[in-house]
Amino acid sequence: MTVGTSSAPGAREVRGQSASRSGDLAELGFDPDDLPDGLVVADGQGHVICFNAAAERITAVRAADALGQRLEKALPLEDLEGRRWWQLTDPYGGLAIRRRQPERNLLLPGGREVLVSARYVRTEPTGPVSRVVVSLRDTEARRRTERSHAELIATVAHELRSPLTSVKGFTATLLAKWERFTDDQKRLMLETVDADADRVTRLIAELLDISRIDSGRLEVRRQPVDMGAAVGRHIQAYVAAGQPADRFLLRVEQPLPDLWADPDKIDQVLSNLIENAVRHGDGTVTIDVTATASPREGEDAGTSVTVSDEGPGIPEESMNRVFTRFWRGSKRGGTGLGLYIVKGIVEAHGGAIEVGRAPGGGAQFRFTLPVAAPAYLT
């Protein structure tokens, strides 16, 4: 079994010699190179016997150079105050009851920061250490997550400030000077407050959706869904709100397979995609509902919905960022979270979504859902 990776001459011999010190490491039952995190294992004498591919990538040290070396030499870590970590913790000569080191930020030579945790393996509860198992993680992924959370908080704070300022201003004015306003003026201010309250409610709902998507807790309550009728209701709502009826073209292929999905979440997907086409596109908004192959293995049938417009479309260089947080196709408002949520909802249904260029030159979004089945039949 491979316990380290290197293309250097003699690396195989070094690995073989190191593995013999640990009983060939076969008892681990897996290839350490398959792990996404760095894994470094030292034997009871403090010599490195395992240095996997991820450890090579994170530390920029070749496995051939690390295997057989003393742990403190192969992995010369320092804490944030510049103290040598292995001398400070002394895994082999320290407290006999110590079994681990919790994850913490440490520094590699050159100042690169890594997340390190360690486990001390003892054959007896207070016996000598027979192995030191070290886990390494690159901090870049965590930093990206922290930056993303910071951006989300800043965006939400900005989006909440405007409607809440409006609500506070109008309600305070009405309470202080109620008798001075006409009924029409009062109605206008209350309608503005109502619209801004709806905006805050939508934003909070988006935040909850993002939280559930990121944590994998987005629930899908499947019911029969007539996709053609669902699209038709959205079009009727736009027409009732003042959009010309000939702005929309709905084409439904018959027969469609029976579709089981969460109707509320499907409405959320349709609302976002059609609103994007109306707001950011031009010309006719075309919605095609067709039967197609299922995007999920083991199922034959699926339903596909394609929303196209005749606007300027999405630049080619932006196609791969459309479904990321905070992406905005134009400067016409919005939080930039809608398409991220749409993708999360579609994928929670076992479906897939893609973006491209419409035949008329505008943007085209197409999502496909497996017909699935109700929960009580699965």
C-alpha positions in Angstrom: 0.0 0.0 0.0 1.2 3.5 -0.8 2.0 5.6 2.2 3.4 8.6 0.4 3.7 10.0 -3.1 6.8 11.2 -5.0 8.2 10.9 -8.4 11.8 11.2 -7.1 14.2 8.3 -7.8 14.3 6.0 -4.8 11.0 7.1 -3.4 9.6 3.6 -3.6 12.5 2.2 -1.6 12.1 5.0 1.1 8.4 4.3 1.4 9.0 0.6 1.6 11.6 1.0 4.4 9.4 3.4 6.3 6.3 1.2 6.0 8.3 -1.7 7.5 8.7 0.3 10.7 4.9 0.5 11.1 4.0 -3.1 10.1 3.4 -2.0 6.5 0.5 0.3 7.6 -1.9 -2.3 6.2 -3.9 -2.2 9.4 -5.1 1.3 8.4 -7.3 -0.4 5.9 -7.2 2.5 3.3 -4.8 4.4 1.1 -3.8 7.6 2.9 -3.6 9.3 -0.5 -7.3 9.1 -0.8 -7.8 11.4 2.1 -8.7 15.1 1.3 -6.7 16.3 4.4 -3.0 16.0 5.0 -2.1 12.9 7.0 1.3 12.5 8.8 2.0 9.5 11.0 5.1 9.1 13.2 6.0 5.8 14.9 6.9 5.3 18.6 10.4 6.6 18.0 9.2 9.8 16.3 10.1 8.8 12.8 7.6 9.7 10.0 6.1 6.5 8.5 3.2 8.1 6.5 3.1 11.3 4.5 0.2 11.4 2.1 -0.3 13.3 -1.1 -2.4 16.0 0.6 0.4 16.6 3.1 2.8 17.0 0.2 0.5 19.6 -1.4 -0.1 21.6 1.8 3.5 21.6 3.1 5.3 21.6 -0.3 7.5 18.8 1.2 8.0 15.6 -0.9 7.0 12.4 0.8 10.4 10.9 -0.2 12.1 13.6 1.9 9.8 13.4 4.9 9.6 9.6 5.3 12.1 8.3 7.8 12.8 11.8 9.2 12.1 12.9 12.7 8.6 14.4 13.0 9.9 17.8 14.2 12.2 17.9 11.2 9.8 16.7 8.5 7.0 19.0 9.9 8.7 22.0 11.5 5.7 23.8 12.9 5.6 26.9 14.9 2.8 28.6 16.8 1.7 32.1 16.1 4.1 33.4 18.6 7.1 31.8 16.9 7.6 28.9 19.4 8.6 25.5 18.0 5.4 23.4 18.3 6.8 19.9 18.8 9.2 21.1 21.5 6.4 22.9 23.2 3.9 20.0 23.2 6.4 17.2 23.6 4.1 14.3 22.5 6.5 11.5 23.5 7.7 12.9 26.8 4.8 14.9 28.0 1.9 14.0 30.2 1.0 10.3 30.0 -2.7 11.0 30.1 -2.6 13.3 27.1 -4.3 11.7 24.0 -4.7 14.6 21.5 -4.0 18.1 20.5 -7.1 20.1 19.4 -7.2 21.8 16.0 -5.3 25.1 16.0 -3.6 27.5 13.5 0.1 26.9 13.2 2.8 28.1 10.8 4.9 26.2 8.3 8.4 27.6 7.3 7.8 30.7 5.2 4.8 31.7 7.3 2.1 29.7 5.6 -0.8 29.1 8.0 -2.3 25.6 8.4 -4.9 24.0 10.7 -3.3 21.2 12.7 -4.7 18.6 15.0 -2.9 15.6 16.5 -3.8 12.3 18.1 -1.5 10.3 20.4 -2.0 6.6 20.1 -1.1 4.5 23.2 -1.3 0.8 23.6 -2.2 1.3 27.3 -4.1 4.2 28.8 -1.0 5.8 30.3 1.6 3.9 28.4 4.2 5.3 26.0 3.1 6.8 22.7 3.2 4.3 19.9 2.0 6.6 17.1 1.4 10.3 16.6 -1.2 10.9 13.9 -1.3 14.5 12.6 -4.0 16.0 10.4 -3.3 19.0 8.3 -5.8 21.3 6.6 -5.2 24.3 4.3 -6.7 27.4 5.7 -7.6 28.9 2.3 -10.9 27.1 2.1 -11.9 28.3 5.6 -10.8 31.9 4.6 -13.0 31.7 1.5 -15.9 30.6 3.6 -15.3 33.4 6.1 -15.1 35.9 3.3 -18.3 34.6 1.8 -20.1 34.9 5.2 -18.8 38.4 5.6 -20.0 39.4 2.2 -23.4 37.8 2.9 -23.7 39.8 6.2 -22.7 43.0 4.5 -25.1 42.5 1.6 -28.0 41.6 3.9 -27.3 44.6 6.1 -27.3 46.9 3.1 -30.5 45.4 1.7 -32.3 45.6 5.0 -31.3 49.2 5.7 -33.3 50.7 2.9 -36.7 49.2 3.5 -36.4 49.4 7.3 -35.5 53.1 7.0 -38.6 53.6 4.9 -40.8 51.7 7.3 -39.5 53.6 10.3 -39.7 57.0 8.6 -43.3 56.6 7.3 -44.7 55.0 10.5 -43.0 57.7 12.7 -44.4 60.4 10.4 -47.9 59.0 10.4 -47.9 58.6 14.2 -46.7 62.2 14.7 -48.8 63.9 12.1 -51.8 61.7 11.4 -54.3 64.5 11.2 -52.3 66.5 8.8 -52.5 64.0 5.9 -55.3 63.3 3.5 -56.6 59.7 3.1 -54.8 59.4 -0.2 -51.5 60.4 1.4 -52.0 58.0 4.2 -52.9 55.2 1.8 -49.7 55.9 -0.3 -47.5 55.8 2.8 -49.1 52.6 4.2 -48.8 50.9 0.8 -45.1 51.8 0.7 -44.7 50.4 4.2 -46.5 47.2 3.2 -44.2 46.8 0.1 -41.1 47.3 2.1 -42.2 44.8 4.8 -42.7 42.3 2.0 -39.2 43.0 0.8 -37.8 42.4 4.2 -39.8 39.1 4.5 -38.4 37.9 1.1 -34.9 38.7 2.2 -35.2 36.8 5.4 -36.7 33.8 3.5 -33.7 33.9 1.1 -31.3 33.8 4.1 -33.1 30.8 5.6 -33.0 29.1 2.2 -29.2 29.7 1.9 -28.7 28.4 5.4 -30.6 25.2 4.6 -28.9 24.7 1.3 -25.4 25.2 2.7 -26.1 22.8 5.6 -27.8 20.2 3.4 -31.1 20.6 5.3 -33.4 21.8 2.5 -36.5 19.7 2.8 -38.5 18.7 -0.3 -42.1 17.8 0.3 -43.2 16.1 -2.9 -46.7 16.4 -4.3 -48.1 16.1 -7.8 -47.1 19.2 -9.8 -48.6 20.3 -13.1 -45.7 22.2 -14.4 -47.6 23.8 -17.4 -50.3 25.1 -15.0 -47.7 26.4 -12.6 -45.9 28.4 -15.3 -49.3 29.7 -16.6 -50.2 31.1 -13.1 -46.9 33.1 -13.1 -47.6 34.5 -16.5 -51.1 35.5 -15.5 -49.8 37.3 -12.5 -47.4 39.3 -14.7 -50.2 40.2 -17.1 -52.4 41.2 -14.2 -49.6 43.5 -13.0 -49.5 45.3 -16.3 -47.1 43.3 -18.5 -48.6 42.8 -22.1 -49.9 39.3 -22.7 -47.9 39.0 -25.9 -44.7 39.4 -24.0 -45.0 35.7 -23.0 -45.0 32.6 -25.0 -45.8 29.3 -23.2 -45.3 26.0 -25.0 -46.2 22.8 -23.2 -45.4 19.5 -24.8 -48.0 16.7 -24.3 -48.1 14.3 -22.8 -45.9 15.1 -19.8 -44.9 12.5 -17.2 -46.4 12.7 -13.8 -44.1 14.9 -11.7 -43.7 14.8 -8.0 -42.0 17.8 -6.5 -42.4 20.5 -3.8 -44.9 22.9 -5.4 -43.8 25.9 -3.2 -40.2 25.5 -4.1 -40.9 24.9 -7.8 -42.9 28.2 -7.7 -39.9 29.8 -6.2 -37.7 28.6 -9.0 -40.2 29.6 -11.7 -40.7 33.0 -10.1 -37.0 33.8 -10.1 -36.2 32.6 -13.6 -39.2 34.4 -15.2 -38.6 37.6 -13.2 -35.0 37.6 -14.4 -36.2 37.2 -18.0 -38.7 40.0 -17.6 -36.5 42.4 -15.7 -33.1 41.8 -17.4 -34.2 40.6 -20.9 -36.0 42.1 -23.8 -38.6 41.0 -26.3 -40.6 37.8 -25.9 -40.1 35.6 -22.8 -40.5 32.0 -24.0 -41.1 29.1 -21.6 -40.9 25.6 -22.9 -42.1 22.7 -20.8 -41.1 19.3 -22.2 -40.7 15.7 -21.4 -37.0 14.6 -21.3 -34.7 12.0 -19.9 -34.3 12.1 -16.1 -31.0 13.6 -14.8 -30.9 10.9 -12.2 -29.6 7.4 -12.8 -32.2 4.6 -12.5 -35.1 6.8 -13.8 -36.2 7.1 -17.4 -38.5 10.1 -17.4 -38.1 13.7 -16.4 -39.6 17.2 -17.0 -37.6 20.1 -18.4 -38.4 23.8 -18.3 -36.6 26.3 -20.5 -36.9 30.0 -19.9 -35.5 32.2 -22.8 -35.5 35.9 -23.6 -34.4 38.1 -26.4 -32.2 40.5 -24.5 -28.5 41.0 -24.6 -27.8 37.7 -22.8 -25.1 36.8 -20.4 -21.4 37.4 -21.4 -19.5 34.2 -22.0 -17.0 35.0 -19.3 -19.8 35.2 -16.7 -21.5 31.9 -17.5 -19.6 30.0 -14.9 -20.5 32.5 -12.1 -24.2 32.8 -12.7 -25.2 30.4 -9.9 -22.7 31.7 -7.3 -23.7 34.1 -4.5 -24.0 37.8 -5.2 -23.8 37.4 -9.0 -25.8 40.1 -10.7 -26.5 40.2 -14.4 -27.1 44.0 -14.4 -27.3 46.9 -12.0 -31.0 46.8 -11.7 -31.2 45.8 -8.1 -31.5 42.5 -6.4 -29.3 40.7 -3.8 -27.6 38.4 -6.3 -28.8 35.4 -4.2 -31.7 34.2 -6.3 -30.0 32.0 -8.8 -27.8 30.5 -6.1 -31.0 29.5 -4.3 -32.6 28.2 -7.5 -29.7 25.9 -8.1 -29.9 24.6 -4.6 -33.6 23.9 -4.9 -33.3 22.1 -8.2 -30.4 20.0 -7.0 -32.3 19.2 -3.8 -34.9 17.6 -6.1 -32.2 15.5 -7.7 -32.3 17.7 -10.8 -29.9 19.8 -12.8 -29.9 23.4 -14.1 -27.8 25.0 -16.8 -27.4 28.4 -18.5 -26.7 29.3 -22.1 -27.6 31.5 -25.0 -31.1 31.5 -26.4 -31.7 31.1 -30.1 -32.8 34.8 -30.2 -29.5 35.9 -28.6 -30.7 36.4 -25.0 -30.2 34.3 -21.9 -31.6 30.8 -21.6 -32.0 28.9 -18.3 -33.0 25.2 -18.5 -33.7 23.0 -15.5 -34.6 19.4 -15.5 -36.3 17.4 -12.7 -36.7 13.7 -12.3 -40.4 12.7 -12.1 -39.5 11.1 -8.7 -42.2 9.7 -6.4 -44.0 10.7 -3.2 -42.3 10.1 0.1 -44.6 7.3 1.2 -43.7 5.3 -1.9 -39.9 5.6 -1.5 
